[in-house]
Amino acid sequence: MRRRILGLATAVVTAAGAAGCGSSSADAGGSSASGSGKTTQVKVGIIPIIDVAPLYLGQKKGFFSSRGIDLKMESAQGGAAIIPGVVSGQFQFGFSNTTSLMIAQTKGVPVTSVANGSATTGNTTADVSGVAVKKDSAIKSAKDLAGKTVAVNTLQNIGDTTVRETVRKDGGDASKVKFVELAFDQMPAALDGGRVDAAWMGEPALTIAKSQGARVVTSPFAETDPKLTLATFFTSTQVAQKNPDLVKKFSEAMTESLTYASAHPDEARQILTTYTKIDGNVLKNLTLPSWPAAYDMASLEKLASLGEQDGLFDDKKPDLKALFQ
C-alpha cells in the first residue's frame, strides 16, 4: 500500500472538514461515564512499532488509569491513515513522524502535537534507522549513494530528506540519489536480491538485514542531528480547544511514560512482545530509540529547513511554535 502523505492530502483535508461535524463524545475523548472520578476511554491511533513502547509501558504501569484515562490503542497502516483519523474524531490522539505533521499543517490540516514520541539515539554507529547495503557493495559511505537506488518506506518524507542531508554532508550530490518506495518489511529481501542498491531501514528491518550480512553505511537521523525529534503524539485542534483537561492529562501521562521507558530500557524492550511479532533474537539485538520527555526544537527547526529545501511544503512554511506546543 502506498502511504505517500502528499498524495493523500485531499483525503486528509476532507477529513478535516468532516471533523466540524463530529460528535461531542469524540471531542470529549469518548467518555464512558460522566461525573467526578469516572474514566474516559481514549482511542490512540498508532503503528505497532518499537517507538510506541512507552505508550504500552505507561498503560501497564498505570500512568494513564491513575489520571482517569482508559487507553485503547488502535493500529493503523501508517501516519497517512492516523492523521485523518484523529482529525475526523476516530481517534482522540495519534502517533506520527514529525515531517508528516509539518506537511499536514502546511496543507491546512488542524493538528497540534501534545507530547514527545521518540528521538534518535544520536549514535551514528547504533541508531534506530540506517542505510544498509550488501556486504560486497561498492558503496562505502553516504556520498557513494549518489546515482544509486535507495529504498525508503515513504517518498518525500523524513527518510529521503535525512538521507539527502547525509549525502550532502559527506560531499556527495544529493540530487542524484534515486529513491523508490518500499515497505520496511520488504527491504531486507529486496536488498539481498539486488533489486535496490541500498535501503533506508528502521527497526526491526535493520537488524534483520544486518543478520543477513548487510552493513550500514550511514545513519541519517543521527547524522542530521544528534538530538533529532523523530515522532510525537498529537491531537486535533478541535479536541485541544474543547477538552484541554483531557489533553493535559494525556500529555502528563505520556511524559511520565517516556521518562520511565528511558530509565527502564529492559522493560521497554520486553513490552514489545505484547504488541509486535518480533523474533526473539531480533528483539535482543535491535536498537531502541531515545525517549526524551520533551521535544528538541532546534532539531525540529533543522528538519523543517531540510523539508523546505526539498520542496515538501510547497510555498508555505510550517509554524513550529503552533504545531509543537
Secondary structure by P-SEA (a helix, b strand, c coil): cccccccaaaaaaaaaaacccccccccccccccccccbbbbbbbbbcccccaaaaaaaaaaccccccccbbbbbbcccaaaaaaaaaacccccccccaaaaaaaaaacccccccccccccccccccccbbbbcccccccccccccccbbbbbcccccaaaaaaaaaaaaaccccccbbbbbbcccccaaaaaaccccccccccaaaaaaaaaccccccccccccccccccbbbbbcaaaaaacaaaaaaaaaaaaaaaaaaaacaaaaaaaccccccccaaaaacccccccccccaaaaaaaaaaaaaaaccccccccccccccc
